Amino acid sequence: MANTIYNVILSAGMPLPKAYPLKVETVGDHIRAVRLRRGLEQSEVAEILGVSKETVWNWENHRNAPLVHQCRRSSHSSATIHIRNLLR
C-alpha cells in the first residue's frame, strides 16, 4: 500500500450568539445583528447614538423604530455605528 498524506483545512466562522435574530427583516433586527457582530452592549450602542439603552432595547424588540430626527443626528456624528449604515 502507498502512503497517502492529506492536507485538509477546515474553516468556519464563529457561531452566532443566541440573541441573534433568525431573520434580519426590520430596523431593530439590523441594529441587533450589527451590535452582536461587533460585540457591543445595548448601552454602548445607545451612547454612540445619543439615545437611552431603553430606546435601543425598544428598537430591537420591535416596540418602536428610530425616528427620522434620530437618524439625522446619528448620521452626522463621528460614531462608528450609524443608523443609516445599519440599514445597508
N, C-alpha and C positions, 0 to 999 in steps of 0.2 A: 504494500500500500504506500502511496505517496503521501508525504506530509503536506497538509494544506493549512495555510495561515490566512485567517480572515481579519480584515481591518473594518470594523464596524463602528460607526459614530452615531450615537443617538442624541437627538436634541429635542427639547420640549420647553415650552415656556413655563413660567411659574403658574401654579393653579390659581384661579380667580378666588377672591375672598367670598365667603358665604353670602355677604350682603350685596354682592354684585348683581345688578338687575339681569334677569333672564333674557329679556328683550329690551333693547335700548330704543324706546319709541318717543318718550316725552322729554321736555327740557329737564325735568327733575331726574330722569333716568340718565341723561347725558352728564349732568352735574355729578351725580353719584358715581358713575362709571369713571369719569376723569379723576375725581377725587381719590377713589380707591386705587386706580392705576398709579397715581402719583404718591400714594401712601400718606395722604393728608387727612386730618381730622376735620369734622364739620366746623369746629371753632376756628381752625386755621383758614379754611375757605371763607368763612364769614369775615374774618379780619381782613383778608386780601380784598374782598369785595365791598367792605364797608357796611355790612349788614350784621344782624344778630345771628347766633348759631341756631336759634329757633327758626329764623327765616329760612336758612339753608335746609333745616330738617323739614319744614313745610314744603319747600320745593321738591325735595327728594321723595317725600311721601304723598305727593300729588294733592296737597291741601290748597296750594295756590302756585302760581308761576311768577317768575321775575317780571316786574313791570318795566315798561319802556324806559322810564327815567333811571331805573337801576342799571339797565343795560348801558345806557349812555354814560352814566357816571363811571362804571367799571371799565368801559372801553377806552376811556381817556386816562385811566390811572396807569401807573408803572408796574402794576401787578403782573405776575407770571401767568395767572389764570384770568381770563376774561370771559364773561358770559357769551359774548359774541363768538369767541373761539371755540367754546364748548359746543356750539350749535353746528359747527362744521363737521 
